[in-house]
């Protein structure tokens, strides 16, 4: 992960503030937020919040898609790529990455998270605080592994999924795209139907 002079953070919701926290912990001293709902003169720990993007990205800066919503992050990255703005990847210094791990552009790996060896994380993902994604896994683009979630080894999680806080996916499982697993749920068999799942073992409640 290369160093930058500053980051334009797309959004100013709760996840954007977590992004800023990790960026500051990495020694990135210049941040600005851009959010349609910004109030005049609004700041966050001294960093300005604007309604509009700058016409040009300052030299040596990058941008980061910081919406907690998977679909919105997709739109943010598409916009940045259209503008040819560099899309940063933010990985906390307290996170651990195994050997031969691949992390896509615009992905956030939060404090005390672990990504095991031979694991591939797609672009625009959120590997949130304290999450564990073990060896030989694959996490699709724009998926959110929430705080404290645990993904056991050799598991495949599709794109645009949300794995809720404290939930578990046991080893060797395949989860299709656009699956939401509620907090503290547990997936114990392959899921091939998109929808919302809850409980232990996880059961579908909405498709």
C-alpha positions as CSV (number, residue, x, y, z in Angstrom):
1,X,0.0,0.0,0.0
2,X,1.7,3.2,-1.2
3,X,1.6,6.4,0.8
4,X,-0.5,9.4,-0.3
5,X,-0.5,13.1,0.5
6,X,-4.2,13.0,1.4
7,X,-7.5,11.2,0.8
8,X,-10.9,12.4,-0.4
9,X,-13.4,10.3,1.5
10,X,-16.6,9.8,-0.3
11,X,-19.4,10.0,2.2
12,X,-19.7,11.2,5.8
13,X,-21.7,8.4,7.5
14,X,-20.6,6.2,10.3
15,X,-18.4,4.0,8.1
16,X,-16.7,7.1,6.6
17,X,-15.7,8.1,10.2
18,X,-14.2,4.7,10.8
19,X,-12.3,5.1,7.6
20,X,-10.9,8.4,8.7
21,X,-9.9,6.9,12.1
22,X,-7.8,4.2,10.4
23,X,-6.4,6.7,7.9
24,X,-5.3,9.0,10.7
25,X,-3.7,6.0,12.6
26,X,-1.6,5.4,9.4
27,X,-0.3,8.9,9.6
28,X,-2.3,10.3,6.7
29,X,-2.6,14.0,7.8
30,X,-4.8,15.4,5.1
31,X,-8.5,14.3,4.7
32,X,-11.6,15.8,3.3
33,X,-15.1,14.4,3.3
34,X,-17.6,14.9,0.5
35,X,-21.3,14.3,1.2
36,X,-24.5,15.6,-0.4
37,X,-25.9,16.2,3.1
38,X,-23.0,18.1,4.5
39,X,-23.9,21.2,6.6
40,X,-22.2,24.5,6.0
41,X,-18.9,24.7,7.8
42,X,-19.2,21.1,9.1
43,X,-16.0,19.4,10.2
44,X,-14.9,16.1,11.8
45,X,-11.9,16.4,14.1
46,X,-10.8,19.5,12.1
47,X,-11.2,17.8,8.7
48,X,-13.6,19.7,6.4
49,X,-16.9,18.2,5.0
50,X,-18.0,19.5,1.6
51,X,-21.1,19.0,-0.5
52,X,-19.2,18.9,-3.8
53,X,-16.0,17.2,-5.0
54,X,-13.0,19.3,-5.9
55,X,-12.7,20.0,-9.7
56,X,-9.2,18.4,-9.6
57,X,-7.7,15.9,-7.2
58,X,-4.7,17.5,-5.4
59,X,-1.3,16.2,-6.5
60,X,-0.4,13.0,-4.6
61,X,-3.9,12.5,-3.3
62,X,-6.3,9.5,-3.8
63,X,-10.0,8.9,-3.1
64,X,-11.8,6.3,-1.1
65,X,-15.4,5.0,-1.4
66,X,-16.6,5.1,2.2
67,X,-20.3,4.3,2.1
68,X,-21.4,1.5,4.4
69,X,-24.0,0.5,1.7
70,X,-22.6,-2.0,-0.8
71,X,-24.5,-0.6,-3.8
72,X,-23.5,3.0,-3.0
73,X,-19.8,1.9,-2.7
74,X,-20.1,0.4,-6.2
75,X,-21.4,3.7,-7.5
76,X,-18.7,5.6,-5.8
77,X,-15.9,3.5,-7.3
78,X,-17.5,3.6,-10.7
79,X,-17.5,7.4,-10.5
80,X,-13.9,7.6,-9.3
81,X,-12.8,5.3,-12.1
82,X,-14.7,7.4,-14.7
83,X,-12.8,10.4,-13.4
84,X,-9.5,8.5,-13.5
85,X,-8.9,9.3,-9.8
86,X,-6.7,6.8,-8.0
87,X,-8.8,4.6,-5.6
88,X,-7.0,3.9,-2.3
89,X,-7.0,0.8,-0.2
90,X,-7.0,1.3,3.5
91,X,-5.6,-1.4,5.8
92,X,-5.1,-0.8,9.5
93,X,-1.6,-1.2,10.9
94,X,-3.2,-3.5,13.5
95,X,-4.7,-5.8,10.9
96,X,-2.9,-9.0,9.9
97,X,-2.7,-10.3,6.3
98,X,-1.4,-13.8,5.5
99,X,1.0,-14.9,2.9
100,X,-0.2,-14.6,-0.7
101,X,-3.3,-12.5,0.2
102,X,-4.8,-10.3,-2.4
103,X,-6.9,-7.2,-1.6
104,X,-8.8,-5.2,-4.2
105,X,-8.8,-1.5,-4.7
106,X,-11.1,0.6,-2.5
107,X,-11.3,-2.1,0.2
108,X,-11.2,-1.3,3.9
109,X,-9.6,-3.6,6.4
110,X,-10.3,-2.3,9.9
111,X,-8.4,-2.4,13.2
112,X,-7.5,-5.9,14.5
113,X,-9.0,-7.7,11.5
114,X,-7.3,-10.9,10.2
115,X,-7.2,-12.1,6.6
116,X,-5.6,-15.5,6.3
117,X,-3.1,-16.9,3.7
118,X,-4.1,-17.6,0.1
119,X,-7.2,-15.5,0.5
120,X,-8.6,-13.1,-2.1
121,X,-10.6,-10.0,-1.1
122,X,-12.4,-8.2,-3.9
123,X,-12.6,-4.5,-4.6
124,X,-14.8,-2.2,-2.6
125,X,-15.1,-4.6,0.3
126,X,-15.4,-3.8,4.0
127,X,-13.5,-6.2,6.4
128,X,-14.6,-4.5,9.5
129,X,-13.1,-4.2,13.0
130,X,-12.1,-7.5,14.5
131,X,-13.4,-9.7,11.7
132,X,-11.6,-12.9,10.8
133,X,-11.5,-14.3,7.3
134,X,-9.3,-17.4,7.3
135,X,-7.1,-19.3,4.9
136,X,-7.9,-20.0,1.3
137,X,-11.1,-17.9,1.2
138,X,-12.5,-15.8,-1.5
139,X,-14.7,-12.7,-0.8
140,X,-16.4,-11.1,-3.8
141,X,-16.5,-7.5,-4.7
142,X,-18.5,-5.0,-2.6
143,X,-19.1,-7.4,0.2
144,X,-19.1,-6.3,3.9
145,X,-17.8,-8.7,6.6
146,X,-19.1,-6.9,9.7
147,X,-17.5,-6.4,13.1
148,X,-16.4,-9.6,14.8
149,X,-17.7,-11.9,12.0
150,X,-15.7,-15.1,11.5
151,X,-15.3,-16.8,8.1
152,X,-13.7,-20.2,8.4
153,X,-11.2,-21.5,5.9
154,X,-11.8,-22.5,2.2
155,X,-15.1,-20.5,2.1
156,X,-16.4,-18.6,-0.9
157,X,-18.5,-15.5,-0.2
158,X,-20.2,-13.9,-3.2
159,X,-20.4,-10.3,-4.3
160,X,-22.7,-7.7,-2.7
161,X,-23.1,-9.8,0.5
162,X,-23.4,-8.6,4.1
163,X,-22.2,-10.9,6.9
164,X,-23.6,-9.4,10.1
165,X,-21.8,-8.6,13.3
166,X,-20.6,-11.6,15.3
167,X,-21.8,-14.1,12.7
168,X,-20.1,-17.3,11.6
169,X,-19.6,-19.1,8.3
170,X,-18.2,-22.6,8.9
171,X,-15.4,-23.9,6.7
172,X,-15.7,-24.9,3.1
173,X,-19.0,-23.1,2.5
174,X,-20.1,-21.4,-0.7
175,X,-22.4,-18.4,-0.4
176,X,-23.9,-16.9,-3.6
177,X,-24.1,-13.2,-4.4
178,X,-26.4,-10.7,-2.6
179,X,-26.9,-12.6,0.7
180,X,-27.5,-10.8,3.9
181,X,-26.8,-12.7,7.2
182,X,-28.1,-11.2,10.3
183,X,-26.0,-10.5,13.4
184,X,-24.9,-13.6,15.3
185,X,-26.2,-15.9,12.6
186,X,-24.4,-19.1,11.5
187,X,-24.2,-20.5,8.0
188,X,-23.6,-24.3,8.1
189,X,-24.4,-25.3,4.5
190,X,-24.0,-23.8,1.1
191,X,-26.4,-20.9,0.2
192,X,-27.4,-20.8,-3.5
193,X,-30.4,-18.4,-3.2
194,X,-29.9,-14.7,-2.7
195,X,-31.9,-13.2,0.2
196,X,-31.9,-12.3,3.9
197,X,-30.9,-15.1,6.4
198,X,-31.0,-15.2,10.2
199,X,-30.4,-17.6,13.0
200,X,-28.4,-20.7,13.8
201,X,-28.5,-22.5,11.5
202,X,-29.2,-19.7,9.1
203,X,-32.7,-19.8,7.5
204,X,-34.0,-17.5,4.8
205,X,-36.7,-14.9,5.8
206,X,-36.8,-12.8,2.6
207,X,-35.7,-13.3,-1.0
